[in-house]
Amino acid sequence: MIDVLLLAFALMLIFEGIVPFAFPVVWRSTMQKMAELDDFKIRLIGLGCLLAGLVLALLVL
C-alpha cells in the first residue's frame, strides 16, 4: 500500500515539473497571474482540482 502512495506522489511530482521545465516563461507568467487573483477564485480553482481528482480516482477504482 505504501509503495502505491509513493508511486502516486512520484508521478505527481513528475507531472508538476513538466511545465516549468519545458515552458519556464509561460509558467512564470501564469504564476504571476495566479498571485493576483483574490482568495475566492483561488479556492474555486483548488476545489475544481480537488473534485476532478476525486472523480478520476473513483473512475479508476
Number of C-alpha atoms within 10 A of each C-alpha: 5 7 8 9 10 11 11 12 12 12 12 11 11 11 11 11 11 11 13 13 10 10 10 12 12 12 14 12 11 11 11 11 10 12 11 9 11 9 10 9 11 14 12 11 12 12 12 12 12 12 12 12 12 12 12 11 10 9 8 7 6
